[in-house]
Amino acid sequence: MKDRRGLARALRDAGVPDGRYWIEDVHEPAPTPPDFVYLRRAPDGSGWETGVYERGAHHPVGRHPTESAACAHFRTLAL
């Protein structure tokens, strides 16, 4: 996947449940699930972050220089 929108389509087409993942500005389920994998811009602005959200806290798994690299990694987390 090259971008977050394409990634969201691919996950939807693969039948991944909506509450299992969160993609910044593209797929942000409401109400927010208690646990999910996420893809967001890194808080320090240095690129992208993938990780797991559990018990009210973000737990980064990977940092990526590009959106494309983050999407590729995130797909493995979400499937």
Backbone as CSV, one residue per row, in Angstrom:
resi,resn,N_x,N_y,N_z,CA_x,CA_y,CA_z,C_x,C_y,C_z
1,MET,0.832,-1.172,0.000,0.000,0.000,0.000,0.881,1.241,0.000
2,LYS,0.474,2.191,-0.804,1.258,3.422,-0.889,0.743,4.517,0.029
3,ASP,-0.537,4.440,0.391,-1.072,5.484,1.264,-2.145,4.922,2.184
4,ARG,-2.539,5.731,3.157,-3.482,5.295,4.180,-4.860,4.965,3.616
5,ARG,-5.315,5.700,2.624,-6.639,5.422,2.045,-6.663,4.058,1.352
6,GLY,-5.621,3.766,0.600,-5.516,2.465,-0.047,-5.411,1.335,0.966
7,LEU,-4.689,1.588,2.036,-4.558,0.609,3.110,-5.915,0.324,3.743
8,ALA,-6.670,1.366,4.043,-7.994,1.185,4.654,-8.909,0.375,3.734
9,ARG,-8.876,0.648,2.439,-9.681,-0.129,1.476,-9.263,-1.593,1.477
10,ALA,-7.956,-1.839,1.481,-7.458,-3.215,1.463,-7.877,-3.973,2.724
11,LEU,-7.814,-3.318,3.880,-8.216,-3.976,5.121,-9.716,-4.248,5.137
12,ARG,-10.498,-3.291,4.654,-11.948,-3.486,4.569,-12.264,-4.650,3.625
13,ASP,-11.610,-4.678,2.462,-11.821,-5.758,1.489,-11.405,-7.120,2.046
14,ALA,-10.414,-7.122,2.942,-9.946,-8.372,3.551,-10.842,-8.813,4.708
15,GLY,-11.818,-7.978,5.058,-12.745,-8.340,6.128,-12.237,-8.096,7.534
16,VAL,-11.224,-7.245,7.670,-10.707,-6.928,9.003,-11.764,-6.097,9.741
17,PRO,-12.160,-6.491,10.938,-13.190,-5.758,11.690,-12.795,-4.299,11.938
18,ASP,-13.765,-3.398,11.813,-13.520,-1.958,11.979,-12.844,-1.608,13.295
19,GLY,-13.206,-2.261,14.369,-12.665,-1.923,15.680,-11.273,-2.454,15.949
20,ARG,-10.715,-3.188,15.009,-9.390,-3.782,15.222,-8.247,-2.820,14.879
21,TYR,-8.553,-1.770,14.096,-7.488,-0.874,13.655,-7.945,0.576,13.613
22,TRP,-6.969,1.484,13.665,-7.196,2.925,13.652,-6.120,3.528,12.761
23,ILE,-6.534,4.287,11.746,-5.605,4.937,10.822,-5.898,6.431,10.850
24,GLU,-4.926,7.212,11.261,-5.113,8.656,11.423,-5.735,9.311,10.194
25,ASP,-6.785,10.089,10.425,-7.501,10.872,9.416,-8.218,10.043,8.354
26,VAL,-8.197,8.721,8.463,-8.818,7.877,7.445,-9.831,6.916,8.052
27,HIS,-9.453,6.244,9.118,-10.335,5.263,9.765,-10.159,5.402,11.274
28,GLU,-11.058,6.167,11.878,-11.004,6.422,13.317,-12.356,6.039,13.911
29,PRO,-12.542,4.757,14.253,-13.828,4.277,14.747,-14.319,5.050,15.973
30,ALA,-15.628,5.257,16.005,-16.251,5.909,17.166,-17.429,5.051,17.609
31,PRO,-17.541,4.764,18.866,-16.592,5.138,19.917,-15.264,4.413,19.739
32,THR,-14.239,4.993,20.312,-12.902,4.423,20.197,-12.855,3.081,20.926
33,PRO,-12.400,2.026,20.218,-12.287,0.714,20.864,-11.243,0.744,21.990
34,PRO,-11.326,-0.180,22.939,-10.356,-0.188,24.045,-8.952,-0.626,23.621
35,ASP,-8.856,-1.471,22.608,-7.568,-1.991,22.137,-7.597,-2.062,20.612
36,PHE,-6.514,-1.630,19.955,-6.438,-1.689,18.493,-5.007,-1.442,18.035
37,VAL,-4.724,-1.795,16.790,-3.446,-1.424,16.183,-3.657,-0.069,15.512
38,TYR,-2.604,0.731,15.471,-2.765,2.081,14.932,-1.630,2.473,13.995
39,LEU,-1.950,3.449,13.140,-0.975,4.096,12.274,-1.243,5.586,12.409
40,ARG,-0.211,6.335,12.772,-0.367,7.779,12.935,0.949,8.478,12.623
41,ARG,0.851,9.786,12.452,2.066,10.585,12.327,2.795,10.507,13.662
42,ALA,4.106,10.422,13.607,4.890,10.375,14.846,4.661,11.665,15.627
43,PRO,4.451,11.572,16.928,4.191,12.766,17.736,5.266,13.851,17.617
44,ASP,6.514,13.456,17.365,7.584,14.448,17.257,7.771,14.962,15.830
45,GLY,6.885,14.527,14.896,6.937,15.008,13.519,8.018,14.386,12.660
46,SER,8.629,13.308,13.128,9.762,12.708,12.413,9.364,11.635,11.404
47,GLY,8.105,11.488,11.101,7.671,10.455,10.155,6.376,9.838,10.624
48,TRP,6.326,8.522,10.615,5.107,7.774,10.926,5.382,6.733,11.999
49,GLU,4.336,6.388,12.718,4.452,5.427,13.806,3.352,4.378,13.667
50,THR,3.713,3.126,13.886,2.740,2.041,13.961,2.856,1.439,15.349
51,GLY,1.739,0.919,15.845,1.806,0.351,17.175,0.489,-0.232,17.640
52,VAL,0.419,-0.453,18.936,-0.755,-1.040,19.576,-1.233,-0.075,20.657
53,TYR,-2.529,0.152,20.688,-3.148,0.969,21.725,-3.834,0.022,22.688
54,GLU,-3.407,0.055,23.943,-3.979,-0.816,24.974,-4.105,-0.045,26.276
55,ARG,-5.212,-0.248,26.945,-5.431,0.325,28.277,-5.153,1.825,28.324
56,GLY,-5.576,2.533,27.291,-5.457,3.985,27.277,-4.090,4.542,26.923
57,ALA,-3.191,3.717,26.388,-1.850,4.196,26.054,-1.398,3.658,24.699
58,HIS,-0.682,4.514,23.965,-0.084,4.100,22.700,1.252,3.411,22.994
59,HIS,1.467,2.257,22.372,2.710,1.501,22.514,3.309,1.336,21.119
60,PRO,4.263,2.196,20.742,4.854,2.115,19.405,5.559,0.779,19.168
61,VAL,5.388,0.280,17.948,6.062,-0.940,17.519,7.113,-0.595,16.469
62,GLY,6.801,0.399,15.622,7.732,0.782,14.569,7.645,2.254,14.235
63,ARG,8.778,2.800,13.776,8.834,4.183,13.280,9.285,4.103,11.837
64,HIS,8.678,4.940,10.990,8.898,4.834,9.555,9.103,6.216,8.949
65,PRO,10.041,6.335,8.004,10.313,7.647,7.414,9.225,8.100,6.426
66,THR,8.492,7.137,5.853,7.486,7.493,4.851,6.133,6.850,5.172
67,GLU,5.089,7.455,4.634,3.744,6.902,4.794,3.659,5.515,4.160
68,SER,4.283,5.348,3.018,4.266,4.056,2.324,4.896,2.951,3.170
69,ALA,6.028,3.229,3.783,6.690,2.229,4.634,5.826,1.903,5.849
70,ALA,5.206,2.924,6.423,4.330,2.703,7.576,3.129,1.841,7.182
71,CYS,2.550,2.100,6.026,1.400,1.320,5.560,1.775,-0.138,5.347
72,ALA,2.949,-0.381,4.764,3.385,-1.761,4.537,3.528,-2.515,5.871
73,HIS,4.118,-1.861,6.860,4.295,-2.496,8.162,2.939,-2.689,8.862
74,PHE,2.103,-1.664,8.784,0.806,-1.721,9.449,-0.060,-2.873,8.918
75,ARG,0.032,-3.105,7.632,-0.766,-4.203,7.052,-0.428,-5.520,7.719
76,THR,0.845,-5.756,8.029,1.219,-7.002,8.698,0.669,-7.057,10.136
77,LEU,0.573,-5.893,10.787,0.036,-5.843,12.137,-1.477,-6.109,12.153
78,ALA,-2.168,-5.538,11.181,-3.639,-5.605,11.170,-4.190,-6.928,10.658
79,LEU,-3.443,-7.605,9.819,-3.941,-8.879,9.281,-3.519,-9.963,10.181
